[in-house]
Amino acid sequence: MLRYILLSYSIIISTVSYGHMKESHMIDSLFSDWQQPNTPGCALGIISDGELIYAQGYGLANMEYDIPNSPQSVFRIGSTSKQFTATCIVRLVQQGELNLTKA
């Protein structure tokens, strides 16, 4: 469930015009639910024109040991990246940039 929520926030973040988001507290307010005690969270990085313009951790990385997330948190995402790769492939095929038939 948390993965899907994070994906939703990733989509929201990627579609927002950063020219209108002048204060970092506006970004932080999107993740306020993850700033509660004993709450699992995420780490967020926003890149614009190849530069990291914002990095923040929210909630806990490890609830058992009360370790908070930070921009340096490491996540073992393993198989969770496969659906994103598949989606990119489908989009490239739809745009005519990739052909899946044998040559």
Secondary structure, 3 states (H helix, E strand, C coil): CHHHHHHHHHHHHHHCCHHHCCCHHHHHHHCHHHHCCCCECEEEEEEECCEEEEEEEECEEECCCCEECCCCCCCCCHHHHHHHHHHHHHHHHHCCCCCCCCC
